Amino acid sequence: MGQSLTPFFEPASVAVIGASKNPNKLSNGIVKNLLAYGYTGTVVTVNPKEKEILGMKCYANILDVKEPVDLAVIILPVKYIAGVITNCGEKGVKAVTVISGGFKEVGEDGAALEKELITICKKYHMRMIGPNCVGTMNLKTGLNTTFIRGIPTVGGIGFISQSGAVCGGIVDHVIHLGIGFSHFLSLGNEADVSETDMIEYLADDKDTAVISAYIEGVVDGGRFIRVARNVTRIKPIVVLKAGRSAEGAKAVSSHTGSLAGSHAAYTAAFTQSGMIEVRTIQDMLNCSMALDWLKPPGGNRAVIVTNSGGPAALASDVFSENNITLAELSTTTQTMLKEKLNPSAQVANPVDMLGGAAEDEYAHALTQALKDEGVDIALAVLVPQSLVDPVKIAEAIIDASKHTNKPIIACLMGYASIQEARDLLHVNKIPMIDYPSQAGVMFGALLKHEKNLHRSARVTGKKESSKKENVLSILNKYPDLKLWGEHRTRDVLSACGIPLIAGQLVNNVEDALINADAFGYPVVIKGASKDVLHKSDAQAVVVNIKNDNELKEAYQRIINNMVRLNPSAVIDGVLVEKMAAEGKEIIIGMKRDTSFGPLIMFGMGGVFVELFEDVAFRVAPLTSEDAAEMIKSTKAYQLLNGWRGGETYHISAIQDVIIKISQLAVDIPQISEIEINPLRVFQDGRGALALDCRMILN
């Protein structure tokens, strides 16, 4: 349903269906909020048991309202809602927000009711937010269809949440902080309008500078990535994902009925689309505030101006985690700093003015440091002292900010003595935080946004490969086979153009000897059976076989080991392979995610993949840029790229295999998992070879 979302936020008239005159009812709170914050449209109430509510005539049925109604807010017992939405459709209502719960979050019966609502909305070309939500706010127009107490300051942050409680908690938290919002959007179960729809809407909204989202699950992962990737080149998106752990995923499912999916898939999607992922609500608010108020920096070199060394050390630690370096102040800057600071002050970076530093010293230090061409961003830290007025320090920071375009964040540690200073800073659009460790994440968000603004558009598409028919013909040979060992999977990889170590499946020792002679010793032999996928665990692999006698003995030993492990195993034979030259081992794989589809993995391979967990993920289809960034995000890249003067390896060959696995996953949706472990990579210009592989079909 592609109809406009505008009626949710700019309706000429709103009906509250299920409104109550009882001040203890949530529906009464919704009516009060519609009247309290400057909304200039018409508000009507609907309840067959009431004649008037809050001085307004109350209608028995939405069909009794003579004037047009753009938006209906419904808060009723579940059993009445389908009929009421049908009446809304007959009335010509353009959009409905269903506050009530009791749908897919409670099980199959509720899910069936939810589908019924969608069917009705489609029939009448209506859009629906919810069910199981708290409504929405448009802070610019004063429209408030929630029952949340209070509203935040008007500003540039558009906030999307699948949890109504998170919305309510954030409103209460920020209501006196001066952090400004354009919209608060609670989506609930997202039966129709999704977070992706809202991201699209806010991207075009002139009052929204930053999109901030609390997400529990995504239904159409591919569309989510495509939309977010386009939006983040214009506006930043800050995202907090619940359900990172197994227990968190269970809580998400019980809350809104969403499938949490793999958090690795979400992180990959956020990275690919340029979204800024955070781990806490505090970081989400702080980053959104910084992105709303501050200009993107020209670089990642930071200066810290402080009256205490400890907070500067804490900030420096988190700076390094967010790709921020401490700037080297020029000799000229250090000389200028010495002119007005305490003779014992440290004028290198961090600039530690000592505990008694007053407002004139803060003004001087910040002004001089920000003039330095080697400085891109500044953190001003104050630990309150008995002789220092935080308000005057805030005024000094504000004054310094007026003479530069470089972003400044203020850290005023404490609470009781800094409230007035915080209000002053926020009125002047300078973010203030309580603890220095919070600044690293905020500056990191600014840097990511700056990078996104200069990112080229990436068009991946879902074009079918010319290799698709070849792969399908191989799969059709074994229509009932689900678990594909190496000897079968090699044919699929070969059809995709992925280079393989020379090898041949044999059914007797005589053929093994013939192929070993053709390949040349040394060779490797491996047991081949769909019932023995993990060959090393079954002791069904023998490497570095140097002659015929060793081969005969190893062949029989492998057969015996597989039979001993699984007496009923169907043994297809033994795979004889050329022993590969030395190189680096990496892993490339794919597993389908419930939300995003094929999830591609790259990392350090061989037996160490699970020990070191040095892996990166991206969602297919991938561009060459995605593949390159994926490799560079791991420690394995350093080993491949000449770590400490070592050899460099053929990284472009790895990228080529990643792209081919990505295309295979797009072409053949019945492949549930596929893995090359290891792919042995050789020195620059010498390519790479798949040494082992397996595949699972759904």
SULBEL-V584913 format. One record per pair of residues at least 12 apart in sequence whose ideal C-beta (glycine too) atoms are under 7 Angstrom apart, sorted by sequence separation. I is the first residue (numbers start at 0). GAP is how many residues later the second one is. D is the distance in whole Angstrom. If there is no record, write none. Layout:
# SULBEL-V584913
I_GAP_D, I_GAP_D
This chain:
# SULBEL-V584913
18_12_5, 30_12_7, 45_12_7, 47_12_4, 133_12_5, 138_12_6, 198_12_6, 340_12_5, 341_12_5, 352_12_6, 365_12_6, 541_12_4, 558_12_7, 588_12_4, 602_12_3, 617_12_5, 42_13_7, 44_13_5, 45_13_5, 47_13_7, 133_13_6, 138_13_7, 170_13_7, 184_13_5, 333_13_4, 396_13_5, 489_13_7, 511_13_7, 526_13_3, 587_13_7, 601_13_7, 602_13_6, 660_13_7, 677_13_5, 15_14_5, 30_14_6, 133_14_6, 136_14_6, 139_14_6, 333_14_7, 336_14_6, 350_14_5, 365_14_6, 525_14_6, 586_14_7, 587_14_6, 600_14_6, 601_14_5, 615_14_5, 675_14_5, 677_14_6, 15_15_5, 43_15_6, 45_15_7, 138_15_5, 409_15_5, 525_15_5, 676_15_6, 45_16_5, 71_16_5, 541_16_6, 557_16_6, 585_16_7, 586_16_5, 600_16_5, 80_17_6, 113_17_7, 166_17_6, 242_17_3, 301_17_6, 379_17_5, 473_17_5, 501_17_5, 524_17_5, 585_17_7, 599_17_7, 615_17_5, 675_17_5, 194_18_6, 350_18_6, 361_18_7, 473_18_6, 486_18_5, 523_18_7, 539_18_5, 585_18_6, 586_18_4, 598_18_6, 599_18_5, 615_18_5, 674_18_6, 34_19_7, 80_19_6, 97_19_7, 147_19_7, 151_19_6, 166_19_5, 182_19_7, 243_19_5, 328_19_6, 523_19_5, 554_19_6, 585_19_4, 614_19_7, 674_19_6, 13_20_6, 147_20_5, 150_20_7, 194_20_6, 242_20_7, 328_20_5, 340_20_6, 409_20_6, 411_20_6, 524_20_7, 584_20_4, 598_20_6, 599_20_5, 613_20_5, 630_20_6, 43_21_5, 71_21_5, 149_21_6, 327_21_7, 339_21_6, 412_21_6, 470_21_6, 473_21_6, 523_21_7, 539_21_5, 584_21_4, 613_21_5, 673_21_4, 30_22_6, 31_22_7, 68_22_6, 73_22_6, 77_22_6, 149_22_7, 151_22_5, 158_22_6, 163_22_4, 240_22_7, 301_22_5, 326_22_6, 389_22_6, 407_22_6, 408_22_5, 409_22_5, 410_22_5, 412_22_7, 521_22_5, 522_22_5, 538_22_4, 539_22_5, 586_22_5, 596_22_7, 597_22_4, 599_22_6, 613_22_6, 656_22_6, 672_22_7, 30_23_6, 70_23_7, 73_23_7, 147_23_5, 151_23_6, 156_23_6, 181_23_7, 194_23_7, 299_23_6, 325_23_5, 504_23_6, 521_23_6, 537_23_6, 595_23_5, 596_23_7, 630_23_6, 672_23_4, 62_24_6, 67_24_7, 68_24_5, 69_24_5, 70_24_5, 71_24_5, 72_24_5, 73_24_5, 74_24_4, 75_24_6, 77_24_4, 154_24_7, 155_24_6, 156_24_5, 157_24_5, 158_24_7, 160_24_7, 163_24_7, 195_24_7, 210_24_6, 212_24_7, 214_24_6, 299_24_5, 300_24_6, 301_24_6, 302_24_5, 339_24_5, 340_24_7, 408_24_7, 410_24_7, 470_24_5, 520_24_7, 521_24_5, 537_24_6, 630_24_7, 670_24_6, 671_24_5, 41_25_6, 43_25_7, 61_25_5, 69_25_7, 73_25_7, 74_25_6, 149_25_5, 152_25_5, 154_25_1, 156_25_6, 157_25_4, 158_25_5, 159_25_5, 160_25_5, 161_25_5, 181_25_4, 182_25_7, 193_25_6, 209_25_7, 240_25_5, 299_25_6, 301_25_6, 410_25_5, 469_25_4, 470_25_7, 520_25_5, 671_25_6, 18_26_4, 60_26_6, 61_26_6, 70_26_7, 72_26_7, 73_26_7, 152_26_7, 153_26_6, 154_26_5, 155_26_6, 158_26_7, 160_26_7, 161_26_7, 181_26_4, 208_26_7, 209_26_5, 210_26_5, 211_26_5, 212_26_5, 213_26_5, 214_26_5, 215_26_5, 300_26_4, 302_26_7, 520_26_6, 524_26_7, 670_26_6, 671_26_4, 13_27_6, 18_27_6, 19_27_7, 62_27_6, 104_27_6, 151_27_7, 152_27_5, 154_27_7, 159_27_7, 195_27_6, 199_27_6, 215_27_6, 389_27_6, 393_27_4, 397_27_7, 537_27_5, 627_27_6, 653_27_6, 669_27_5, 12_28_5, 18_28_5, 62_28_6, 102_28_5, 151_28_7, 161_28_7, 195_28_5, 198_28_6, 202_28_4, 209_28_7, 336_28_6, 377_28_6, 379_28_6, 389_28_5, 392_28_7, 396_28_7, 410_28_6, 466_28_6, 601_28_5, 626_28_4, 629_28_7, 652_28_6, 669_28_6, 11_29_5, 12_29_4, 13_29_5, 14_29_5, 15_29_5, 16_29_4, 17_29_6, 20_29_6, 61_29_5, 102_29_6, 151_29_5, 198_29_6, 355_29_7, 376_29_6, 390_29_5, 400_29_6, 466_29_5, 524_29_6, 601_29_6, 10_30_6, 11_30_7, 15_30_7, 95_30_6, 97_30_6, 100_30_7, 133_30_3, 354_30_6, 357_30_6, 369_30_7, 375_30_6, 376_30_5, 377_30_5, 378_30_5, 379_30_5, 380_30_5, 381_30_5, 382_30_5, 383_30_5, 390_30_5, 393_30_5, 397_30_5, 408_30_5, 466_30_7, 524_30_6, 531_30_5, 12_31_7, 14_31_6, 88_31_6, 94_31_6, 98_31_6, 99_31_6, 100_31_4, 132_31_5, 195_31_5, 202_31_7, 238_31_6, 336_31_5, 355_31_6, 361_31_5, 365_31_7, 374_31_7, 379_31_7, 381_31_7, 389_31_4, 393_31_5, 526_31_5, 602_31_6, 623_31_6, 626_31_4, 649_31_6, 656_31_6, 20_32_5, 84_32_6, 93_32_6, 94_32_5, 95_32_5, 96_32_4, 97_32_4, 198_32_6, 202_32_6, 335_32_5, 378_32_6, 397_32_6, 601_32_7, 603_32_4, 626_32_6, 648_32_5, 649_32_6, 92_33_6, 96_33_6, 97_33_4, 133_33_6, 161_33_7, 358_33_4, 362_33_4, 366_33_5, 383_33_5, 390_33_6, 396_33_6, 408_33_6, 524_33_6, 528_33_6, 531_33_6, 602_33_6, 648_33_7, 649_33_7, 18_34_5, 81_34_5, 85_34_6, 88_34_6, 98_34_6, 133_34_6, 358_34_5, 361_34_4, 365_34_4, 369_34_5, 383_34_6, 531_34_6, 648_34_6, 649_34_5, 652_34_5, 653_34_6, 77_35_6, 81_35_6, 84_35_5, 88_35_3, 98_35_7, 159_35_5, 216_35_6, 332_35_6, 361_35_7, 512_35_6, 515_35_6, 526_35_5, 530_35_5, 543_35_6, 623_35_7, 647_35_7, 648_35_6, 649_35_6, 652_35_4, 80_36_7, 84_36_7, 96_36_7, 98_36_6, 215_36_4, 238_36_5, 240_36_7, 332_36_6, 358_36_7, 362_36_6, 366_36_6, 369_36_5, 542_36_7, 621_36_7, 646_36_5, 647_36_5, 649_36_6, 88_37_6, 238_37_7, 358_37_4, 362_37_6, 531_37_6, 621_37_6, 649_37_6, 81_38_6, 87_38_7, 96_38_6, 159_38_5, 198_38_7, 236_38_5, 237_38_5, 238_38_5, 239_38_5, 311_38_4, 512_38_6, 530_38_4, 649_38_6, 18_39_7, 96_39_7, 215_39_7, 236_39_7, 332_39_4, 406_39_6, 511_39_6, 530_39_6, 145_40_7, 215_40_6, 235_40_6, 237_40_6, 311_40_7, 328_40_7, 485_40_7, 528_40_5, 529_40_7, 621_40_4, 216_41_3, 231_41_6, 232_41_7, 239_41_7, 486_41_4, 528_41_6, 620_41_6, 639_41_7, 138_42_5, 139_42_6, 215_42_5, 216_42_6, 231_42_3, 329_42_6, 528_42_5, 619_42_4, 620_42_7, 29_43_6, 138_43_6, 216_43_6, 228_43_7, 231_43_6, 308_43_5, 328_43_6, 484_43_6, 508_43_6, 511_43_6, 528_43_6, 138_44_7, 157_44_4, 215_44_7, 216_44_7, 224_44_5, 228_44_4, 239_44_5, 305_44_6, 329_44_6, 484_44_7, 526_44_7, 527_44_4, 16_45_6, 29_45_7, 137_45_6, 223_45_7, 227_45_4, 228_45_6, 303_45_7, 305_45_7, 326_45_7, 328_45_7, 484_45_6, 527_45_5, 619_45_5, 620_45_5, 136_46_6, 227_46_7, 237_46_6, 302_46_5, 303_46_4, 304_46_5, 305_46_6, 306_46_5, 327_46_6, 508_46_5, 527_46_6, 619_46_6, 14_47_6, 135_47_7, 136_47_4, 157_47_7, 224_47_6, 227_47_6, 303_47_7, 306_47_6, 307_47_7, 326_47_5, 482_47_5, 526_47_6, 527_47_5, 26_48_5, 96_48_6, 135_48_6, 165_48_5, 220_48_6, 224_48_5, 302_48_7, 306_48_5, 326_48_5, 484_48_6, 525_48_7, 25_49_6, 135_49_5, 237_49_5, 480_49_7, 524_49_5, 525_49_5, 14_50_7, 135_50_6, 157_50_4, 237_50_5, 306_50_4, 482_50_6, 524_50_7, 585_50_6, 134_51_6, 155_51_7, 162_51_6, 524_51_5, 133_52_4, 155_52_6, 161_52_6, 132_53_4, 155_53_3, 156_53_5, 157_53_5, 158_53_5, 159_53_4, 160_53_4, 161_53_6, 162_53_7, 237_53_7, 522_53_6, 523_53_5, 12_54_6, 14_54_5, 132_54_6, 155_54_6, 157_54_7, 161_54_5, 522_54_6, 12_55_6, 16_55_6, 132_55_3, 156_55_5, 235_55_5, 380_55_6, 522_55_6, 523_55_6, 583_55_6, 12_56_5, 16_56_7, 17_56_6, 131_56_4, 522_56_6, 583_56_6, 601_56_6, 12_57_5, 13_57_5, 14_57_5, 15_57_5, 16_57_5, 17_57_4, 130_57_6, 131_57_5, 304_57_7, 521_57_4, 11_58_5, 17_58_4, 128_58_6, 129_58_4, 130_58_6, 599_58_6, 10_59_4, 13_59_6, 16_59_7, 129_59_7, 518_59_4, 10_60_4, 130_60_6, 304_60_5, 378_60_5, 515_60_6, 129_61_7, 304_61_5, 514_61_5, 599_61_6, 72_62_6, 511_62_6, 599_62_5, 6_63_5, 7_63_6, 127_63_6, 6_64_5, 127_64_4, 128_64_5, 304_64_6, 314_64_6, 511_64_5, 126_65_6, 127_65_6, 583_65_5, 126_66_6, 302_66_4, 376_66_5, 506_66_4, 582_66_7, 16_67_6, 139_67_5, 188_67_5, 504_67_7, 505_67_6, 597_67_3, 187_68_7, 188_68_6, 504_68_5, 505_68_6, 585_68_7, 597_68_7, 608_68_7, 311_69_6, 587_69_6, 310_70_5, 504_70_5, 505_70_6, 587_70_6, 120_71_6, 589_71_6, 72_72_5, 211_72_6, 302_72_5, 310_72_6, 502_72_6, 503_72_6, 604_72_5, 605_72_5, 117_73_6, 300_73_6, 304_73_7, 307_73_7, 502_73_6, 587_73_6, 604_73_4, 116_74_6, 117_74_6, 300_74_6, 301_74_7, 502_74_4, 604_74_6, 113_75_6, 300_75_5, 301_75_5, 302_75_5, 303_75_5, 304_75_5, 305_75_4, 306_75_6, 307_75_4, 501_75_7, 502_75_7, 589_75_5, 211_76_4, 299_76_6, 301_76_7, 304_76_7, 306_76_6, 500_76_5, 501_76_4, 113_77_5, 298_77_4, 301_77_6, 303_77_6, 500_77_6, 209_78_5, 297_78_5, 296_79_5, 500_79_5, 296_80_5, 591_80_6, 209_81_5, 209_82_5, 590_82_5, 208_83_5, 589_83_7, 104_84_6, 589_84_5, 103_85_6, 486_85_6, 588_85_6, 102_86_6, 588_86_4, 6_87_4, 7_87_5, 588_87_7, 6_88_4, 486_88_5, 586_88_7, 587_88_5, 588_88_7, 7_89_7, 485_89_6, 586_89_7, 586_90_4, 586_91_6, 587_91_6, 162_92_7, 585_92_6, 584_93_4, 585_93_5, 161_94_6, 584_95_6, 585_95_6, 582_97_4, 583_97_5, 582_98_5, 582_99_4, 310_100_7, 579_100_5, 580_101_7, 38_102_6, 310_102_6, 38_103_4, 37_104_3, 38_104_5, 29_105_7, 36_105_4, 178_106_6, 36_107_5, 296_109_7, 579_109_6, 33_110_6, 178_110_5, 294_110_6, 296_110_5, 32_111_4, 33_111_7, 169_111_7, 173_111_7, 579_111_6, 179_112_7, 294_112_6, 32_113_6, 293_113_4, 32_114_7, 36_114_6, 29_115_6, 29_116_7, 323_116_6, 29_117_5, 28_118_4, 321_118_4, 289_119_7, 317_119_5, 320_119_6, 321_119_6, 323_119_5, 0_120_7, 323_120_7, 0_121_6, 7_121_6, 25_121_4, 314_121_4, 318_121_5, 321_121_6, 322_121_6, 2_122_6, 4_122_6, 313_122_5, 314_122_7, 317_122_3, 321_122_3, 313_123_5, 2_124_5, 131_124_7, 314_124_6, 322_124_6, 310_125_4, 314_125_7, 0_126_6, 8_127_7, 7_128_6, 8_129_4, 9_131_6, 13_131_7, 156_131_5, 8_134_6, 156_135_5, 155_136_4, 292_136_4, 154_137_6, 292_138_6, 289_141_5, 301_141_7, 288_142_5, 285_145_7, 110_146_7, 285_147_6, 299_147_6, 296_149_6, 104_150_6, 295_150_6, 296_150_6, 104_151_5, 104_152_4, 285_152_6, 289_152_4, 293_152_6, 103_153_4, 295_153_5, 296_153_6, 286_154_6, 290_154_6, 295_154_4, 285_155_7, 286_155_6, 289_155_6, 290_155_7, 285_156_5, 289_156_6, 295_157_7, 282_158_5, 286_158_4, 290_158_6, 461_159_6, 497_159_6, 460_160_7, 459_161_4, 532_161_6, 459_162_7, 497_162_5, 277_163_7, 459_163_5, 496_163_6, 495_164_5, 457_165_5, 457_167_6, 495_168_5, 275_169_5, 275_172_5, 8_174_7, 273_178_4, 273_181_6, 4_188_7, 498_188_6, 500_188_5, 498_189_6, 499_189_6, 500_189_7, 498_190_5, 499_190_5, 500_190_5, 0_191_6, 498_191_7, 4_192_6, 497_192_6, 470_193_7, 4_196_5, 470_196_7, 470_197_6, 492_197_6, 464_198_5, 467_199_4, 492_200_6, 464_202_5, 463_203_6, 489_203_6, 491_203_6, 461_204_6, 488_204_4, 488_205_6, 485_206_6, 488_206_4, 237_207_7, 485_207_5, 485_208_6, 484_209_6, 483_210_6, 483_211_4, 235_213_4, 482_213_6, 481_214_6, 481_215_5, 232_219_6, 231_220_5, 232_220_7, 232_222_6, 232_224_7, 228_229_7, 177_245_6, 177_248_3, 176_249_7, 177_249_6, 268_327_6, 264_328_4, 264_330_6, 261_331_5, 264_331_5, 267_331_6, 260_332_5, 260_333_5, 260_334_4, 264_334_5, 258_335_5, 260_335_7, 263_335_7, 258_336_6, 261_337_7, 271_346_6, 271_347_6, 267_349_4, 266_350_7, 267_350_5, 268_350_5, 267_351_5, 264_352_7, 263_353_5, 264_354_6, 271_354_6, 220_374_4, 220_375_3, 221_375_6, 220_376_6, 217_377_5, 216_378_7, 224_394_6, 220_398_7
